[in-house]
């Protein structure tokens, strides 16, 4: 059975924390004297009150959190955080539909970046900051954020971390999870600040730079205007976006190790990062060639646009510096492949993750060798570490599940009236937490407002599935999960 009181205590604590995050946005709203001040006050009050009621119910709970409890609490927290995050939009009246507001906030926390808002520039600064802040908190994980700053709020931290973390290989900076998570957050904060200052130097205002830096380092994509990066018309900014998207797609643990040891070889020798870098360079080169050949771009413009878009897509950020909907259709295929691959494990990016593709290639290579040498015992090593059979099976299962969910979801969307191209790219975009789609009705620069509510709810579920990497959510629907033993 689930430890309901402990789960209630954790939920209550995290909802109070969400109210505190809204308080930051209230300060922004007060500074800009927007008409979203009172909506934030009401939202903070409602969220804090509900959080306190949950915490009151679990006041005498023990801290014995089982693995079952951990998977349940992580999933329910992402659902509840997105639900209460809708309050400022609904109370202010800027979004009148709960479906639209929930889609927007689930897209925010999962760092998907798909939006139903056609013109963000018409929204007050407090609400825009709240959208970007949901990206930034969700980038490394809601519970992971809490473990780093307030470890006492979440009992059984290791189990909760395992339920929320992404990637098949969990690397540690420190034996204590709370210490390791704090150092990863230090890397995250420093990267965000450097990104903010770089955007400011490249010509953005402070507010835009702050919002876009949170969206970039979280690989989210929400912007302060409907034209995203393209609206600034600054080549230097395109290169800055490409660089910070790329860095944000690198494993933060490896990034920390190389930065503190002042040893770039740590990055260069890592198999996943090498594969990730090769894919970025190859995709960018191919697309740049296509842009020069068919769209008659100048070489520098083609390289800049291709690099910026590839880094944005493969890291599942979703910012755009050009309208890729006008590019040759073969580039859409490249982008779709990039959406599936994603960045590195241990980063804020989505997708299957590069490490799983590396592992899959090694599994296939071993299978070919096994055909020639049936009795051979073939180990599989990545960066000198032997990968046990359990992890190999999990990787193959994950990729098989990803493909299965794509086909089933696309089939359902086609039945609901969406065309075949849109249904496939929208499904992949949501599962990989990318944001842009490449189709007839929804292009990379368009909002998702035209979709019917049924598809919006379906997309919200796919975003959550992709962010928590399937197993953590789907296990809740298995028969074994609910057995008492």
Protein Blocks (a to p, Z undefined) as FASTA:
>chain_A
ZZfklmmmmmmmmmmmmmmmmmmmmmmmmmnopaklmmmmmmmmmmmmmmmmmmmmmmmp
cfbdcfklmmmmmmmmmmmmmmmmmmmmmmnomambfklmmmmmmmmmnonopafbfblm
lpcfklmmmmmmmmmmmmnopklmmmmmmmmlpghklmmmmmmmgcjbdcdfbfblklmm
mmmmmmmmmmmmmmmmmmmmnopafklmmmmmmmmmnonopafbfnlmmlnopaklmmmm
mmmmmmmmpcfklmmmmmmnopaklmmmpmklmmmmmmmmmmmmmmmmmmmmmnopafkl
mmmmmmmmmmmmmnonopafbdfklpcfklmmmmmmmmmnopaehiabecjbjklmmmmm
mmmmmmmmmmmmmmbccdddeehiacdfklmmmmmmmmmmmmmmmmmmmmmmmmnopafk
lmmmmmmmmmnonopacdfklcfkbcfklpcfklmmmmmmmmmmmmnoomlmmmmmpmkl
mpmZZ
